[in-house]
Amino acid sequence: MTNKLLLTLAAAAALALPAAAQAQGTLRGAAEGAEVGADAAGPIGGIVGGAVGAATGTVGGILGIDDRPRFRTYVRERNVSSYSWGGPVRVGTVLPDDGVTYYEVPTEYRVRPGYRYTIVNEQPVLVDRGHRIVEIVD
């Protein structure tokens, strides 16, 4: 019974996503959600995690898809030092207050106030006020 309900919810969530939202955030969110869901609850968890991750990736994209390459170039041109993190760089990881330098995102990228960027393991990331990684700029 529970498996049928989860499968139905996953299918409904997947169908509810707008077709135009098949941007990089959606695909990456679906992949990461499916991986985490499968690890936690097997195949059904993978299905639900993929659907939820896709929705989160679509809604949670801070940088517009067209701004990502420009922003990546902007960050590289600044040649700021990278923070060495001992684990994988993932959305949701909370970075420490000390030892990491956080930078303001220029207004030309139209990022809502409260988000900053840093470099972790040579990857540019956007973080929220709590230093939680909210987007990996790859």
Summary of the structure (lengths in Angstrom):
residues: 138
radius of gyration: 16.5
end to end distance: 40.0
largest distance: 54.6
contacts: 394
relative contact order: 0.14
helix: 50%
strand: 14%
